[in-house]
């Protein structure tokens, strides 16, 4: 970092007394410009993007040591929940079965569905949920999932979603 015409210019890094990097920033014409990264003692990194000394967004990113990124509102530090974009969804094949996988907000959801003909005809959804966010979540499939099937005539049929206990009573 240097001064040009009395203004800070270039990359700035700040280290603590143990030599750990705590702050990375870039100055242009004396103003913060680009990514401003603040490293916390727990290994997380807060990232704010600046232009001409002002934050570009009303939110910041928080990355943990594993690289999971979460978005928070700058005003109140509340987590912003977003719907995955198409690019954040993909299909993974496990044992020849397609699994739809979604990643957003520190949550990874993978699911596959099939028709099972044991004890009658059942629509089975296998679901894997991994929470790497900083916010605990409660998930009850019979409350939080809406399921339907589409028949050969393109008609939708709502399907009941049962808890494990309800399913076990039925079979």
N, C-alpha and C positions, 0 to 999 in steps of 0.2 A: 504494500500500500504506500502511496506517496501523495504529495500535494501538488496540484496543478492550478496555478492562478488562485491560490488560497483555498482550493476545494479538495476534499478527499477524493482519491481516485484508486480504483483497483480492488483486489481481493483483501479482505480483512479476516484474520483468524485470531481467536482468543483461547488461551489454554488456562487450566486451573493450576494450582501449585504442584500437583502430581504429574503434570504434563498431559493430562487428558484434554482433548479438544472439546470446548464448550460452546463455541459460537463460530459460524461461518457466514460471511456476508460479502456483498460486492457493492462498491460505491462508484457512482458516475456523476461528475459535476457536483460532488458534495452530498448527493442524495443516495439513499438505499435504492438499489436497482437489482432485479432478479430475485433469486432465492435467498432467504434469510433463514438459516438453520440454527436452532438452539438445541444442544444435546443435554439431556437430563442425566442425573446420577443413575437412574434405573436402566439406562441404555436406550431409552426412547428419544426420538428426535421430533421437535416441533418445526414445521416448515411453513413459512409465510412468503408469498410472492409480492415483490414491490415494484413500482414504477414511479420514478421521479419522487421518491421518498414516501409514497403513500401505498398502503396495501391495495392490491388489485381486487381482491375478493373480500367478502364479509365472513370468510371462513379460513381455517388453517387445517393443515394435515398433521396427523400425529402418527409416526411410524414406530413400531416396537422393534425389539432386537431381531425378531424373525422376519421383518420386512412387511408385516401386515399394516396396511394404511387405513386410517379412520379419518373422517372429516368432522370437524367441530365448528360451531358458530363462534365467532370471535367475541360477540357481545356477552354471551353467558356461558361459554364453554360446554354447551349441550351438544350431544352427538346428533349428526344429521344422517337420517336413514334414507337411503336411496334405492331405487329399483335397479337391478342389473341391466346394463345395456346389452344389446345383442352380442357385441364383441366380448362381453364378460361371461357369456354362456357358451358351453361346449358340450359335445357328446363324447363320453368315454366308454369304451367297450371292456367289460369284465366278464370273463367266462362266456363270451359271445353275446352277452346281453347289453343293449345300449342303456347307458345311464346319462341322464341330463344333469349337468353340473353347473351350479351358479355360484359366483363369488362376489360379494359386495359387503361393505361395512364390517369386515372382519368375520363374516359368516360364510361358511361353505355349506351348500345344500346339494346333495346328490340323491337322485331318485330314479327309480325304474318301475314300470308297471307291467302286469301280466294278468292273464285270465287263468285261474286255477279251477280245476274241475273236481277237486276233492270235496266231499261233503256237499255237493251241489256246485253251482257256478259262482265263483268269487272273483272280484277284481282285486288284485293284490298290489299294493304299493310298498316297495322297499325304500326306506328313507334313511339317509345318513346326514347328520347335522353336526357341524363343528363350529363352536363359538370361540373365535380368537379376538373378539371385540373386548372393550373394557367394560361393557355393560352386560350384566347377567340377563338372560332371557328365560321366560317360562314357556314351555311348549307342550300343549296337550292336543294330539292329533284329532281327537273327536270334536274339539272346539276350533282349532286353528286351521283345519284343512277343509276345503270344499272340493268334492270329487264328482266327476261326471264322465259318462262314456258317450261316444258318438256311434250310432248304428249305421248300417249300410245305406239308409235313406238320408243320412246326414242329420238325423234327429238326435238331440242331446237328451240324455237320461241322467237325472241326479242320482248319485250313489250314496248310501249311508256310509258314514265313516265311524268305525267302532273303535273303542279302546281295546287294549289287549284282553282285559277281563271280560268285556262283553263278547268278544270273539270266542274266547275259550269256553264261555257258557253255551254258545251256539253250537260249537263243534263238539 
